[in-house]
Amino acid sequence: MDFDAQDVTKRAFAVRQRILEMGAAATGTHVGGSLSAADVLTVLYTSVLRVRPDEPDWPDRDYFVLSKGHASAALYAVLAERGFIDPEECASYGSYGSRLAGHPLRRLPGVEFPTGSLGHGLSLGVGVALAMRRAGRPNRVFVLLGDGELQEGSVWEAVMAGPHLGLDNLTAIVDRNGWQISGTTEECMSLEPLAEKWRAFGWDTSEVDGHNLAVLHQIFSTVPHTPGRPTAVIARTTKGRGVPLFENRKKSHYVTLTPALHQRALAGLRNRSQK
Amino acid sequence: MTMDVTLSPPVSWAETYAGPCREHYRRVLLEMAREDERIICVDSDMGGFEDSFEPHLPQQYVNVGIAEANMMGIGAGLAHAGRIPFVNTISSFAAARSCEQVKIDIAGNNLPVRIVVTHGGLSAGHYGPTHHAVEDVAIIRTLPNMTVIVPADAVETELAVRATAGVTGPVFLRLGRAETPLIHQGPIDFAIGRAMPLRPGDDVTIVACGAYPVHLALQAHERLARAGIGARVLNMHTVRPIDVEALARAAEETKGIVTIEDHLRSGGMGGAVCEVICEHRPRPVRRLGVGDGFLDVVGDELELLEAAGVSADRLVTSASELCR
């Protein structure tokens, strides 16, 4: 798919605005991890994934699984950007009767699986990729994982299975923002050397700047990089990216934005985007 | 097995017990750990313990990361080696994800691991069904040696946590997430395994456990009283071992029993009550709880309970029917 840097930059900004809007809902949301994943998701949904918003179950679609389901606000924002849902619907986030839960529901168009319990998404991705491979179908599968999520043992069972089954139609993306709720990943349960671990399990592994839209497009749109091997992309990101108030701050994990804080965050986002 | 615990009334009861039950649990845990160095707080990245506990007692704290199954095994190992671990996670991740480790490593070995969970029932609200735990009590209460406690408010939470000191085997303590109404406005008697009579009544019995269900039971009692129906209210905070004597007496002295819980209708406290009533003193039982199926509705805890039919209205209707 084509990549128009200016257009995608504009869309990533809109996605962040929507994340903040959902953070201003009465329930609040996982702001930090949504903002860190915003660029990866924007690039995927605007210039990589072969999907049809008016036909979410199109049999030839690429599959996307948000294993870090707590970044639901970022997913809803890109689903709105891509036309799966009406952008106006984002205003209903978390409220009674809404389709936008704190963690995605299957009944929302564009959501393949309900996720949010960590450590499930990559196994689901392995299953879909295996089905496509066995059926000789061209569909690709992309799974976005959190870095703290990699502490779940089940993730590594799937990491082992991907290369064993030769699933080069599968791409795992790690949102490596370095934080989890109690502190940094390296304080809580260290993950490094992370790329070496994925390589040791047999994945074609790259480490990239997870906020460089052109780089992200280049790497996602050219998978597989090694025939017969699944792709792992460790996206080095910043928690709270784009809003100085939240960047690299433990407290940005879950935020309920007051009207005043919402305005400050939006102002910070605008200032940052003009630089 | 049981241990009586009482509290002396603090200066301001309501102020002392304001806030979510889980905050009170954390406060009491720290107090208990200061007095008993066998106690160790095992964290799975719950958020907050690194401030509330770790700086005070770093040698009695470990964060194993987001790895609940691993945590259950570590908890069993610690207990086997003489420690009293309080392992902490969200209810669904204890009862569902780590079920086998809990069953074999903790329950099977009858080890004194205290599994303290938050987000029980529908208390995760808008987080959605991945974080709801409406089958947790059903799963855990079938495991060997387990004591299962569902406190109704912050006061009971404090007493339940303290009372675990008298339990030699594993304990599952199920808490919610957000602040819930304070049920008890003064000191109470609390013993694990003994139902707490909250209101007298000789026409029908309401058996409740958990924050909102107990709160709704008290509301229903008032409404039924206005209609001339005496509804006994039993707070069944301990689902296992369940208070057989109190249930048999209720079946003997009233026309029937209505149970209410923030859990599936099958297998939970209501199911446990039916098992007892069938065997000891058959009487009609109506169970209020969450129906079958993955609850696919967005809402806060109360909205979801209402949608699931866990309400004072339904209690009043069911209790009235039993009195006809």
Chai-1 contact restraints between the chains, C-beta under 6 A:
chainA,res_idxA,chainB,res_idxB,connection_type,confidence,min_distance_angstrom,max_distance_angstrom,comment,restraint_id
A,T27,B,H126,contact,1.0,0.0,6.0,A-B,restraint_1
A,G94,B,H126,contact,1.0,0.0,6.0,A-B,restraint_2
A,Y96,B,G299,contact,1.0,0.0,6.0,A-B,restraint_3
A,Y96,B,E303,contact,1.0,0.0,6.0,A-B,restraint_4
A,S98,B,V298,contact,1.0,0.0,6.0,A-B,restraint_5
A,A101,B,H126,contact,1.0,0.0,6.0,A-B,restraint_6
A,A101,B,G128,contact,1.0,0.0,6.0,A-B,restraint_7
A,A101,B,V298,contact,1.0,0.0,6.0,A-B,restraint_8
A,G102,B,H126,contact,1.0,0.0,6.0,A-B,restraint_9
A,G102,B,Y127,contact,1.0,0.0,6.0,A-B,restraint_10
A,G102,B,G128,contact,1.0,0.0,6.0,A-B,restraint_11
A,H103,B,Y127,contact,1.0,0.0,6.0,A-B,restraint_12
A,H103,B,G128,contact,1.0,0.0,6.0,A-B,restraint_13
A,H103,B,T130,contact,1.0,0.0,6.0,A-B,restraint_14
A,L105,B,D296,contact,1.0,0.0,6.0,A-B,restraint_15
A,R107,B,D296,contact,1.0,0.0,6.0,A-B,restraint_16
A,P114,B,T130,contact,1.0,0.0,6.0,A-B,restraint_17
A,G116,B,T130,contact,1.0,0.0,6.0,A-B,restraint_18
A,S117,B,T130,contact,1.0,0.0,6.0,A-B,restraint_19
A,L118,B,I66,contact,1.0,0.0,6.0,A-B,restraint_20
A,G148,B,I66,contact,1.0,0.0,6.0,A-B,restraint_21
A,Q151,B,G65,contact,1.0,0.0,6.0,A-B,restraint_22
A,Q151,B,I66,contact,1.0,0.0,6.0,A-B,restraint_23
A,Q151,B,A67,contact,1.0,0.0,6.0,A-B,restraint_24
A,E152,B,I66,contact,1.0,0.0,6.0,A-B,restraint_25
A,E152,B,A67,contact,1.0,0.0,6.0,A-B,restraint_26
A,Q180,B,D45,contact,1.0,0.0,6.0,A-B,restraint_27
A,I181,B,D45,contact,1.0,0.0,6.0,A-B,restraint_28
A,I181,B,G47,contact,1.0,0.0,6.0,A-B,restraint_29
A,S182,B,D45,contact,1.0,0.0,6.0,A-B,restraint_30
A,S182,B,G47,contact,1.0,0.0,6.0,A-B,restraint_31
A,S182,B,E50,contact,1.0,0.0,6.0,A-B,restraint_32
A,G183,B,E50,contact,1.0,0.0,6.0,A-B,restraint_33
A,C188,B,D45,contact,1.0,0.0,6.0,A-B,restraint_34
A,C188,B,N63,contact,1.0,0.0,6.0,A-B,restraint_35
A,C188,B,G65,contact,1.0,0.0,6.0,A-B,restraint_36
A,M189,B,G65,contact,1.0,0.0,6.0,A-B,restraint_37
